[in-house]
């Protein structure tokens, strides 16, 4: 069984415990203090050995966790005659954590010096941050560094996102017997309450990989990336939160992260220095209340929310957005002012209408009136989508552009114009246009191509055209092949700085559960649900979906005549509506 297959199986097993977990905690809320676990991983394979290393295969034998004076199996690292021992290991899947090195007894008691280089790809693990012109960095997390390992003992190093590790012996004229080199994985031990299965295994793998990508980023806060950026970025959080709600239910890390950015940003300034990110914060607050109905939490946001909405209102000119700074939608449109303008116009309508609803729920009639008036006025002006996926999708989601027109723009551009972040909104626009089969084909093409290249988590960005002649990320790139990590990327993620585990790339999980399984909350607090599956080209789909009242279970099967038979198991407290 492959590593990814084991991952999929483990997550499906977690789903079996969903009902028991929710019975103890109906809202699905879990706590930060007791969730984190540490798992030690034996290397799944040795990719390369250089220099005098003997019995390297011993590193593939699981370590018992205790070093002794009579170790039966060791790997000997030697440094002699100018040769240096080096080994490159694969731990089978992307993790967040570090490396443990265990050293056996030897003649010299002097601490042994090694260099560790962690990588999300083989190319990154083989890189050197100090090499002239190298795109490798230690930004956010140190992943290329020197360590000392004690005689007859063990030591643990590092805190980054990686799958591969290169270990070089630095000392000269020494023989160092090593008992074990293991990866240290730190993650939240939480059940996958949501699940998705259909007759297309490629889509199943994509759903699970998207869920795992966000799972790794659910650290002390909801991070953007586990190597880079290990930060709370509000725009990135929107697709992440959609996936967290779909897979893990109502988790405290979402509120903790929203509150962190709120408390770090005066309401007169933009979150993360980006105007659209403050708009995303407003949109997320509305979403959380609709989903979970937590009035106490919404009331705790009231003062800041009101001030922030007034800041938004002050940045409008007539029927147009007029944000003076922090103008950003997504990196590929960063140099396209018309696309940014169209995106910000749509996001402003979305945020103001979300703000109006929240003002109504909070009984602030004046603020509700101001937001309503501004949103209506903004709707009287629709910028040109200029044939761009980002502009077209955001305008269509807000009903400011015909969904079929937007769909044709997206379908014409195809996967080569997709991005990991905005791709989620392209899919949402396609759903509004009724193009479910086409959306699934694009998911299979774009996110599925990352899997074909060896991904076990989804990337900060992916230029589909680069994949035509690309080598796999889990191999040394052959001569004549494009190195999609070292030679790819753009903007702030050039080359090896590029994050290969980025939470904003998880959109397909939320989209497939919402549109293929067809599960949509109606009203406040998920007390009502609409279930309208869209199988498209699929013959069947089934899965689970966490709610504040328990897990919904659905199964859809297409009959010979093309009709779909649906079976639904609803927890108490939820009513199905048409």
SVG drawing of the C-alpha trace seen along z (x, -y; Angstrom):
<svg xmlns="http://www.w3.org/2000/svg" viewBox="-39 -59 82 66">
<polyline fill="none" stroke="black" stroke-width="0.4" points="0.0,0.0 1.4,-3.4 1.9,-6.2 -1.0,-8.2 -3.2,-5.2 -2.4,-4.7 -3.3,-8.4 -6.6,-8.0 -7.4,-4.8 -6.6,-6.5 -8.8,-9.5 -11.7,-7.2 -11.2,-5.3 -11.4,-8.6 -14.8,-9.2 -16.1,-6.1 -15.6,-7.7 -17.5,-10.8 -20.8,-10.0 -19.3,-9.0 -17.2,-12.2 -20.2,-14.4 -22.3,-12.6 -19.9,-13.9 -19.5,-17.3 -22.5,-18.1 -21.0,-21.3 -17.8,-19.6 -15.7,-22.2 -12.3,-21.0 -9.7,-22.7 -6.1,-23.7 -4.6,-22.6 -4.9,-18.8 -5.2,-18.1 -1.6,-18.1 0.2,-14.8 3.7,-13.9 4.3,-11.0 7.7,-9.6 8.0,-8.4 10.5,-5.9 11.8,-6.8 9.8,-5.2 12.7,-5.0 16.3,-6.1 16.6,-8.3 20.3,-8.8 23.5,-7.9 26.7,-9.8 30.1,-9.1 31.0,-6.3 27.7,-5.3 27.4,-1.6 24.2,0.4 22.0,-2.5 18.9,-0.2 19.0,0.1 17.4,-3.4 14.3,-1.9 13.8,0.4 11.5,-1.0 13.3,-2.3 12.1,-1.1 12.6,-4.5 15.5,-3.6 19.2,-3.5 21.4,-0.8 25.1,0.1 24.6,3.2 22.7,1.9 22.2,4.8 21.8,2.6 23.4,-0.7 24.2,-2.9 27.8,-4.0 28.6,-7.5 32.3,-7.9 34.4,-10.9 37.8,-9.8 40.1,-10.6 38.3,-13.8 35.0,-12.0 31.8,-13.1 28.9,-10.9 25.5,-12.0 22.0,-10.5 18.7,-11.7 15.5,-10.3 11.9,-10.3 9.3,-10.2 6.4,-9.5 4.2,-12.5 4.4,-16.1 4.5,-16.8 4.9,-19.7 7.7,-19.1 11.4,-18.2 14.0,-15.4 15.4,-13.1 18.9,-11.6 19.9,-8.7 23.6,-7.9 25.1,-4.6 28.1,-4.0 31.5,-4.6 35.1,-5.2 34.9,-9.0 32.5,-10.7 32.7,-14.0 29.4,-15.4 29.0,-14.6 28.2,-17.5 25.7,-17.1 24.0,-19.4 20.3,-19.0 18.4,-20.2 14.7,-19.7 12.6,-20.0 9.1,-19.9 10.6,-18.5 13.8,-16.5 15.2,-19.5 14.7,-21.6 16.3,-19.0 19.3,-19.0 19.6,-22.8 21.9,-25.2 20.5,-28.4 24.0,-29.9 24.7,-29.1 24.9,-32.2 21.7,-32.7 19.8,-30.0 16.1,-30.5 16.2,-28.3 15.5,-30.2 15.2,-29.8 12.3,-32.3 9.7,-31.7 11.2,-28.3 14.8,-27.3 15.2,-24.3 18.9,-24.3 21.2,-24.2 24.0,-22.5 23.4,-20.3 25.3,-18.4 24.3,-14.9 25.5,-13.5 27.4,-10.2 25.1,-7.3 22.0,-9.5 19.5,-11.3 18.6,-14.8 15.7,-16.5 16.0,-19.4 13.9,-21.7 10.4,-23.0 9.2,-23.3 7.1,-21.7 8.8,-19.0 8.8,-15.5 12.4,-15.0 15.6,-15.3 19.3,-15.4 21.8,-14.6 25.5,-15.4 28.3,-14.4 30.4,-17.5 33.2,-16.2 36.5,-15.1 38.1,-11.7 35.4,-10.2 33.1,-7.1 29.7,-7.8 27.2,-4.9 23.6,-6.1 20.8,-4.0 17.9,-5.9 16.8,-9.1 13.1,-9.8 10.8,-12.6 8.8,-14.2 5.3,-15.0 3.2,-17.4 -0.5,-17.7 -3.9,-17.9 -5.3,-14.5 -8.9,-15.3 -11.3,-13.1 -12.2,-13.7 -15.9,-14.2 -16.6,-15.0 -15.9,-12.5 -16.4,-12.2 -16.3,-9.2 -17.5,-8.7 -16.8,-6.4 -13.8,-8.6 -10.8,-7.7 -8.9,-10.7 -11.5,-13.1 -11.5,-11.0 -7.7,-11.5 -8.0,-15.2 -10.7,-15.7 -8.6,-13.8 -5.4,-15.6 -7.1,-19.0 -8.4,-18.0 -5.0,-16.9 -3.4,-20.1 -5.7,-22.2 -5.2,-19.7 -1.5,-20.3 -2.0,-24.1 -4.3,-23.9 -1.4,-24.5 -1.6,-27.0 -3.4,-29.2 -4.8,-28.6 -1.6,-29.1 -1.3,-29.7 1.6,-27.3 3.7,-25.0 7.0,-26.0 6.1,-29.4 4.0,-31.4 3.5,-30.3 1.2,-33.3 -2.5,-34.2 -3.5,-35.7 -7.2,-36.7 -7.8,-36.2 -6.2,-32.8 -8.4,-31.9 -11.6,-32.0 -11.2,-28.8 -9.4,-27.2 -12.4,-27.9 -14.7,-26.4 -12.6,-23.3 -12.3,-23.2 -16.1,-23.5 -16.6,-20.7 -14.1,-18.3 -13.6,-19.0 -16.7,-21.0 -16.7,-23.9 -13.1,-24.3 -11.8,-26.9 -8.7,-27.6 -10.9,-29.5 -12.2,-32.0 -8.8,-32.2 -7.2,-33.2 -10.0,-35.7 -9.6,-37.3 -5.8,-37.4 -5.9,-39.4 -8.7,-41.6 -6.7,-42.4 -3.6,-43.1 -5.3,-45.5 -7.0,-48.8 -10.3,-49.0 -9.1,-52.0 -6.4,-50.0 -6.5,-47.0 -5.8,-43.5 -2.4,-42.2 -2.1,-45.6 -4.5,-44.4 -8.0,-46.0 -9.6,-42.8 -8.4,-40.9 -10.5,-43.1 -13.5,-42.4 -12.8,-38.6 -12.9,-39.0 -16.4,-40.5 -17.5,-37.8 -16.2,-35.1 -17.9,-36.5 -21.2,-36.3 -20.5,-32.8 -19.7,-31.6 -22.9,-33.0 -25.0,-31.5 -23.3,-28.1 -23.2,-27.9 -25.6,-30.6 -23.2,-31.6 -24.7,-35.0 -22.3,-35.5 -19.4,-35.3 -21.0,-37.7 -21.8,-40.2 -18.1,-40.1 -17.3,-41.3 -19.9,-44.1 -17.8,-47.1 -14.9,-46.2 -17.3,-45.1 -19.1,-48.4 -15.9,-50.4 -14.5,-48.3 -17.7,-48.6 -17.5,-52.4 -13.9,-52.2 -15.1,-50.3 -17.9,-52.9 -15.4,-55.7 -13.5,-54.1 -16.3,-54.2 -16.8,-56.9 -20.4,-57.0 -21.1,-53.6 -17.4,-52.4 -14.9,-51.0 -12.0,-53.5 -9.5,-51.8 -6.3,-53.8 -3.9,-51.2 -3.5,-47.5 -5.2,-46.7 -4.9,-42.9 -7.1,-40.0 -4.6,-37.2 -1.0,-37.2 -1.5,-36.4 -3.7,-39.6 -1.4,-41.7 -0.2,-43.7 -3.7,-43.9 -5.5,-47.0 -8.8,-46.3 -9.0,-42.8 -8.2,-44.1 -10.9,-46.8 -13.6,-44.3 -12.6,-41.9 -12.7,-44.6 -16.1,-45.9 -17.6,-42.4 -15.9,-41.7 -17.2,-45.1 -20.8,-44.2 -20.3,-40.8 -18.9,-42.3 -21.4,-45.1 -24.4,-42.8 -22.8,-40.4 -22.3,-43.4 -26.0,-44.5 -27.2,-41.1 -25.0,-41.1 -26.1,-44.6 -29.7,-43.4 -28.9,-40.4 -27.2,-42.7 -30.2,-45.2 -28.0,-48.1 -30.6,-49.6 -28.5,-52.6 -25.5,-50.5 -27.8,-48.1 -29.3,-51.0 -25.9,-52.4 -24.6,-49.1 -27.8,-48.4 -27.7,-51.7 -24.0,-51.4 -24.3,-47.8 -27.3,-48.8 -25.4,-51.7 -22.3,-49.6 -24.5,-47.1 -25.5,-49.8 -21.9,-49.7 -20.4,-46.5 -16.8,-46.7 -15.8,-44.8 -14.5,-41.3 -11.9,-41.8 -12.1,-38.1 -10.4,-37.2 -11.3,-34.3 -10.8,-36.1 -12.9,-39.1 -15.6,-37.0 -15.9,-34.5 -16.2,-37.1 -18.7,-39.2 -20.8,-36.1 -20.8,-34.8 -22.4,-38.2 -24.9,-38.0 -23.3,-41.0 -22.3,-39.1 -24.4,-36.4 -23.2,-33.0 -23.1,-31.5 -21.0,-34.4 -18.6,-33.9 -18.5,-30.1 -17.6,-30.5 -14.7,-32.8 -13.5,-30.2 -14.0,-27.2 -12.2,-28.9 -9.2,-29.6 -9.2,-26.1 -6.8,-24.7 -3.9,-26.7 -5.4,-29.9 -6.4,-28.3 -4.7,-29.3 -4.6,-27.4 -6.4,-30.2 -8.9,-31.7 -9.6,-28.3 -12.1,-27.7 -14.1,-30.7 -13.8,-29.7 -15.5,-26.4 -18.2,-28.3 -19.0,-30.4 -19.1,-27.3 -21.6,-25.8 -23.8,-28.9 -23.7,-28.4 -24.7,-24.7 -21.4,-23.4 -20.8,-20.7 -19.2,-18.1 -16.9,-20.6 -15.9,-21.8 -15.1,-18.3 -13.0,-17.8 -11.1,-21.0 -10.5,-19.8 -9.2,-16.5 -7.0,-18.2 -5.5,-21.0 -5.3,-19.5 -4.9,-16.0 -1.8,-17.0 -0.1,-18.0 -0.8,-14.5 0.7,-13.1 3.9,-15.1 4.2,-13.5 2.3,-15.9 0.8,-14.8 -0.4,-18.3 -1.5,-21.1 0.6,-24.0 0.6,-27.8 0.3,-28.1 0.6,-25.8 1.2,-26.9 -0.4,-24.1 1.6,-24.8 4.8,-24.1 3.7,-20.5 4.1,-19.5 7.7,-18.6 8.2,-18.6 9.9,-16.1 8.3,-14.7 8.9,-16.4 9.8,-13.1 12.6,-12.3 15.9,-13.9 14.8,-15.9 16.3,-14.2 18.3,-16.3 16.0,-17.8 13.0,-17.9 11.6,-21.1 12.2,-21.4 8.8,-22.6 10.0,-23.6 13.4,-25.1 12.6,-26.7 8.9,-27.5 7.0,-30.0 6.6,-33.8 5.9,-37.0 6.7,-36.3 7.0,-32.5 9.9,-32.2 11.6,-28.8 12.2,-26.9 10.6,-29.6 7.4,-28.3 5.2,-26.6 4.0,-23.1 1.5,-22.9 -0.7,-25.9 -4.2,-25.9 -5.8,-28.2 -5.4,-25.5 -7.9,-23.2 -11.1,-24.6 -12.0,-21.3 -12.9,-19.6 -15.4,-22.2 -16.7,-22.5 -17.3,-18.8 -19.0,-18.3 -21.2,-21.4 -22.1,-20.8 -21.6,-17.1 -23.0,-15.8 -25.3,-18.9 -25.4,-19.8 -26.3,-23.4 -27.3,-25.0 -30.5,-27.1 -31.0,-29.9 -29.1,-30.3 -27.4,-27.6 -27.8,-24.7 -31.3,-24.0 -32.4,-23.4 -30.6,-21.9 -31.1,-21.6 -29.7,-18.5 -29.5,-18.8 -26.8,-16.6 -25.1,-17.3 -23.4,-14.1 -22.5,-15.4 -20.6,-12.6 -20.5,-10.5 -22.5,-7.4 -22.5,-7.7 -21.3,-9.8 -21.6,-9.5 -20.2,-11.1 -20.6,-12.8 -20.9,-16.4 -20.4,-17.9 -23.0,-20.3 -23.6,-21.8 -26.2,-19.1 -24.2,-16.1 -23.1,-14.4 -25.3,-14.3 -24.8,-11.2 -25.8,-11.1 -25.7,-8.6 -26.6,-9.3 -26.9,-6.6 -27.7,-7.1 -30.2,-4.6 -30.2,-3.2 -32.7,-5.8 -30.4,-8.6 -32.4,-9.6 -30.7,-9.8 -31.8,-8.1 -30.8,-9.8 -30.6,-8.4 -30.2,-10.8 -29.5,-10.3 -30.1,-13.6 -29.3,-14.1 -32.0,-15.3 -32.4,-19.1 -32.1,-19.4 -35.0,-19.6 -34.6,-19.0 -36.2,-21.6 -36.6,-21.8"/>
</svg>
